Amino acid sequence: MGQSNATPLLRSAEPAAFEVVGATGPSPIVIACDHASRRFPEALGTLGLPERECRRHIAYDIGAREVALSLGARLGAVVILQNYSRLVIDCNRPLQAVDSIVLKSELTAIPGNLQLSEADVLARRAAIFEPYHRQIDAELTRRQRLGRPTLLLGMHSFTPQYLGHNRPWHVGALSLNDRRAAAALLGILRREPDLVVGDNEPYAMSVESDYTLLVHGEQRGVLYVGLEVRQDLITEPSGQEQWSARLARIFVELCQVLQL
């Protein structure tokens, strides 16, 4: 299961680390979906997990890919999707974080992540983490050179119950120090009468636990916001389309508020 420095993790016939959809779209929004897929590199099998575990939220953000793509199509926004399971390497964790390559997710041990060599870790970083983040950086650099206004949206979903605790929120907006986009989005979301809205819920952003929006957004001075939608609302195609339609309307208004 281990990889050496000389052997690439991904084989030539396997999908690349990322996928870009809607690259020529006119929207100021760039959608990044860190946990879009539950795919594993062929060389790693399923990391020793049974199929039922590979279909759970521990492997990916259920519904996030579909909502991101539908929302991108409605808005004319570019969507950058990460193509491999967060259990291989989490593309929204700093590389030094203890859960960059997680040993236990919720209550599930990940056998294929135990006792990795340095070469194993570096192979996963080189094959998946680094290309994905180079692509986001390249897209933001391109837009900056063109003088295009940009809002970086991190699209995620969250499980309705975690470690026995119910999560009442339907949707949450996340940010750290730069609260401009998140504060405006929260104002719009809270006018939706049927929604329970979380401010940095169910997760609070931190430099220890978050990477994509902090590195490509906050550190770069690009407007950004993280969006978390509860998974039971977007597991099925009908819910995915309902939420993408609602979010399209909301993000059009958000761009107007932010004067993008």
C-alpha positions in Angstrom: 0.0 0.0 0.0 2.9 2.3 0.5 4.4 4.5 -2.2 8.0 5.4 -2.9 9.4 8.8 -4.0 10.0 7.3 -7.4 6.5 6.0 -8.0 3.6 8.5 -8.6 0.5 7.7 -6.6 -1.9 8.2 -9.5 -1.7 6.0 -12.6 -2.0 7.6 -16.0 -5.5 6.3 -16.6 -6.9 7.7 -13.4 -8.6 11.1 -13.1 -6.4 14.1 -12.3 -6.4 15.6 -8.8 -8.9 18.2 -9.8 -11.6 19.1 -12.3 -12.5 22.5 -13.6 -16.0 23.3 -14.9 -17.2 26.6 -16.3 -13.7 28.2 -16.7 -15.0 30.9 -19.1 -18.0 31.9 -17.0 -18.6 35.6 -16.4 -19.5 35.4 -12.7 -17.2 37.0 -10.1 -17.6 33.8 -8.0 -15.0 31.0 -7.9 -16.4 27.9 -6.3 -13.9 25.5 -4.7 -15.2 22.1 -3.5 -12.5 20.5 -1.3 -14.4 17.3 -0.5 -16.2 16.6 -3.7 -15.4 13.0 -4.3 -15.2 9.7 -2.4 -12.8 8.2 -5.0 -9.6 6.5 -3.9 -6.4 6.1 -5.9 -6.2 2.5 -7.3 -2.9 2.0 -5.6 -4.5 2.5 -2.2 -7.6 0.3 -2.6 -10.2 1.6 -0.1 -7.6 2.2 2.6 -8.8 -1.0 4.2 -12.4 0.2 4.6 -15.6 -1.7 3.8 -17.7 -0.2 1.0 -20.4 1.1 3.5 -17.8 3.3 5.2 -16.6 4.7 1.8 -20.2 5.9 1.1 -20.5 7.8 4.4 -19.8 11.4 5.2 -16.3 10.5 6.5 -15.2 10.0 2.9 -16.6 13.1 1.3 -19.1 15.9 1.5 -22.3 14.3 0.4 -24.2 16.4 -2.1 -21.6 19.2 -2.3 -20.3 18.3 -5.7 -23.7 18.3 -7.3 -24.8 21.5 -5.6 -21.5 23.2 -6.6 -21.9 22.2 -10.2 -25.5 23.2 -10.4 -24.9 26.5 -8.7 -21.9 27.2 -11.0 -24.1 26.5 -14.0 -26.8 28.8 -12.8 -24.4 31.7 -12.0 -21.9 31.2 -14.8 -19.2 30.6 -12.2 -16.0 28.5 -12.4 -16.1 25.4 -10.2 -12.9 23.7 -9.1 -13.5 20.2 -7.7 -11.1 18.0 -5.8 -11.3 14.5 -7.2 -10.2 12.2 -4.4 -11.5 11.3 -0.9 -10.6 13.4 2.0 -9.5 10.2 3.7 -6.5 10.0 1.3 -5.5 13.6 2.2 -7.7 16.4 3.3 -7.3 19.3 1.0 -8.8 21.7 3.5 -6.3 21.0 6.2 -2.8 22.5 6.6 -0.2 19.9 5.8 1.1 20.0 9.4 -2.3 19.3 10.9 -2.7 16.0 12.7 -5.8 15.2 10.5 -4.2 16.1 7.2 -4.1 12.3 6.7 -6.6 11.2 9.3 -6.1 8.1 11.4 -9.6 8.0 12.8 -12.7 9.8 11.3 -15.6 10.1 13.7 -15.5 6.6 15.3 -14.0 4.8 12.2 -10.3 3.9 12.2 -8.7 4.2 8.7 -6.3 1.2 8.4 -4.6 2.4 5.3 -3.5 5.6 7.0 -1.6 3.8 9.8 2.2 3.8 9.9 2.8 5.7 6.7 6.3 6.4 5.7 7.5 9.9 4.8 7.5 8.8 1.2 3.8 7.7 1.5 2.8 11.1 2.9 4.8 13.1 0.3 3.3 11.0 -2.6 -0.2 11.9 -1.5 0.7 15.6 -1.1 2.4 15.7 -4.6 -0.4 13.8 -6.4 -3.5 15.4 -4.8 -3.1 18.3 -2.5 -0.5 20.4 -4.4 -2.1 20.2 -7.9 -5.5 21.1 -6.5 -4.2 24.2 -4.7 -2.0 25.2 -7.6 -5.1 25.3 -9.8 -7.0 27.5 -7.4 -4.0 29.8 -7.1 -3.7 29.9 -10.9 -7.4 30.8 -11.3 -7.2 33.6 -8.8 -4.0 34.9 -10.3 -5.5 34.9 -13.8 -8.5 36.9 -12.6 -6.3 39.3 -10.7 -4.3 40.0 -13.9 -7.5 40.6 -15.8 -8.7 43.0 -13.1 -11.8 40.8 -12.4 -13.6 41.1 -9.1 -13.7 37.8 -7.2 -15.5 36.1 -4.4 -14.1 32.7 -3.4 -16.8 30.4 -2.2 -15.9 27.2 -0.4 -18.7 24.7 -0.9 -19.1 22.0 1.8 -21.8 19.9 3.4 -22.1 18.5 6.9 -23.7 15.5 8.5 -26.9 16.1 10.5 -25.6 14.1 13.4 -22.0 13.9 14.7 -20.8 11.8 17.6 -24.4 11.5 18.8 -25.1 15.2 18.7 -27.9 16.6 16.4 -27.1 19.7 14.4 -30.1 22.0 14.0 -28.7 24.3 11.4 -29.8 24.0 7.7 -26.9 26.1 6.5 -23.9 27.9 7.9 -21.5 30.7 6.7 -17.9 30.5 7.7 -15.1 33.0 7.9 -12.2 34.0 10.1 -10.9 37.6 10.4 -12.2 38.9 7.1 -15.9 38.9 7.8 -17.1 41.0 4.9 -18.6 38.4 2.7 -19.8 36.1 5.5 -21.5 39.0 7.3 -23.4 40.0 4.2 -24.3 36.4 3.4 -25.6 35.8 6.9 -27.8 38.9 6.6 -29.4 37.5 3.4 -29.7 33.9 4.7 -31.4 35.1 7.9 -34.2 36.6 5.9 -35.1 33.2 4.6 -38.0 32.3 7.0 -37.6 28.5 6.9 -33.9 28.4 7.6 -31.9 27.9 10.8 -28.6 29.7 10.0 -25.3 29.2 11.6 -22.5 31.8 12.0 -19.3 29.7 12.0 -21.5 26.7 12.7 -21.3 23.7 12.7 -17.6 24.5 12.3 -15.6 27.5 13.4 -12.7 28.4 11.1 -9.1 28.5 12.4 -5.6 28.5 11.1 -5.1 25.0 12.6 -8.1 23.4 11.0 -8.7 25.3 7.7 -6.6 25.8 4.6 -8.3 26.7 1.3 -10.2 29.8 2.2 -7.6 31.1 4.5 -4.6 30.7 2.1 -6.4 31.6 -1.1 -8.9 34.1 0.4 -7.9 35.7 3.6 -4.1 35.7 3.1 -4.4 36.9 -0.5 -6.9 39.6 0.3 -9.6 38.0 -1.8 -13.2 38.1 -0.6 -14.3 34.7 0.6 -16.9 32.7 2.4 -17.4 29.1 3.4 -20.8 27.6 2.9 -22.0 24.5 4.8 -25.3 22.9 3.8 -26.7 20.0 5.9 -26.4 16.7 4.0 -29.9 15.4 4.5 -31.2 18.4 2.5 -29.0 17.7 -0.5 -28.5 14.0 -0.6 -31.1 13.5 -3.4 -31.2 15.3 -6.8 -34.4 17.1 -6.0 -32.9 18.7 -2.9 -29.7 19.5 -4.8 -31.6 21.4 -7.4 -33.8 23.2 -4.9 -30.8 24.3 -2.9 -28.8 25.3 -6.0 -31.7 27.5 -7.2 -32.1 29.1 -3.8 -28.3 29.7 -3.4 -28.2 31.1 -7.0 -30.7 33.7 -6.0 -28.9 34.4 -2.7 -25.5 34.8 -4.3 -26.7 37.1 -7.0 -27.9 39.4 -4.2 -24.7 38.9 -2.3 -22.6 40.0 -5.2 -24.8 43.1 -5.5 -24.4 43.9 -1.8 -20.6 43.5 -2.2 -20.6 45.5 -5.4 -18.9 42.8 -7.4 
